[in-house]
């Protein structure tokens, strides 16, 4: 195919994608936002007269809204599998965390009061509409390998943990990657599905038109699958430029994560949020150190009223 023909294909794709972007708010529902405010205790206060209603004092430990800058470790995982040999596959080794190591890390987070959140909850926090739970952390898994579903997802569910999965649509259904049905199950099970381009493309080396194609088509494909907006993105291999950041924003994404290292984030720098890489051979003390110092939290107390469930009406029997 000649250069002119390739340019025409890219232009046509951009025109189709632009029409899709304009119609986005009418065709795709917003992504779900998980509730925050982890309950740390619940005490029965009293029972009201004959109504059966029960009154509970409930306490939640939260990070109150109002901070323009937050300390939030965004953990970056790839494979959750037995790491290959460092001699034959050094890159695969660095990208792999053994299942038992992942299990021990999740056990430690659970035992020490950490609360995994999604970017929908971070968005709500910066909007001032909802607090974050105490000791928040974001667990991200890149590329959509099959062990995301077969290994990581069961461990996350056993801890009632949420996570963010960055999916490459053109990899979906291949031998070593998740399937459409598995993505849907995880989306319904508390895993936030996010974009990683159509082909795991290095956007920093692409033309603007080609980069927009990768960004928009991935977004469109994932939204068509899960039925709600996809607004979070990860740069493949962490590569980006100022032009890339502008393209991500113009394509309708709200956040983008890199492979730079930090736990401090603001709404203003949301297109270049840094992460904490978790790789093969990492010891638990190193994992703990990477989490940094958590934000201060406060305990809130609320009175909650629970009414009894209405009893079903039994159908009357006809007289004999």
C-alpha positions, 0 to 999 in steps of 0.5 A: 500500500502506498503512502497516499493510500495509508494516509487515506486509511488513517484519515478515514479512521479518524473521521469515524472515530471523531463522529464516535467521540461526538456521540459518546455522551448519548451512547455510553453510560458513565462508569460505575463509581464504587462506594467509599468509606470503609466501615470499621465498626458497627454497634447496635444502639437500640430497637424502636418500639414495635416497628422492628427498626434497628439503630446502629452507630457506624464508624468509618475511617476516611481521608476527608475531601479537600486535599489538592495533592494526595499520597496514593501508591499506584502499584504496577503489575504485569504477569502474575506467574512463576517468573522465568529464568533471568538468564533466558528471559530477563525482561519476562523476569522483571515483569513477573510476580509469582502467585504466592508472592502476589498472595503474600502482598495482598495478604499484607495489604489486607492485614494492615488496613490498606484499601484498594480503590479505582480511579473512579473513586480517585476522580470522585475524591478530587471532585469533592463528592466522596472521601477516600478510605483510609490507606488507599492504594490502586492496584493496576495490571497491564496488558491483559495476560490470561493470568490476570483472570486465572490467578490475580482475579481470584486472589483479589476477590478473596480479599474483596479488593478492586483493581484496574486492568489495562487491556489491549483489544487486539490481544484479547482472545489470543492464547496468552491473554484474557477473553471477552467473557473474562473481561466482562466478568471482571468488569462486573466483579469490581475490576475497572477496565481501562485502555492500553491502545489497540496494539500496545503501540509506542505512541511517542514514535507515532504520528498524531493521526496514528496515535489518535487511531490507537487511542480512540479505537481502543476506547470505542472497542472496550466501551462497546464490550462493557457498556460504559465509559472508559476514561483511564489509560496507560502509556505502553512501555511508559513512553509519552511526549507532550504531543502524546499527552495532548492526544490522550486528553483530546481522545476523551480520557481523564487520566493516564499512568506512566512508568515514572516513580512517585506516590504523590499525585494531583488532579492537575498532573493526571495525564502523567501519574507515576506508579510503583513497579512491582516485579520479579524477585521483590522481597516483602520489605521492599514492597512495603517500603514502596507504599510510602507514608499513607495520608492522615485519616479521620474517623466519622460516626453516623447513625444508621437505621435499618428497617425490617424486611417485609414478609412475603404475603402467603397466598390464601388456600381455597376453602374445601 
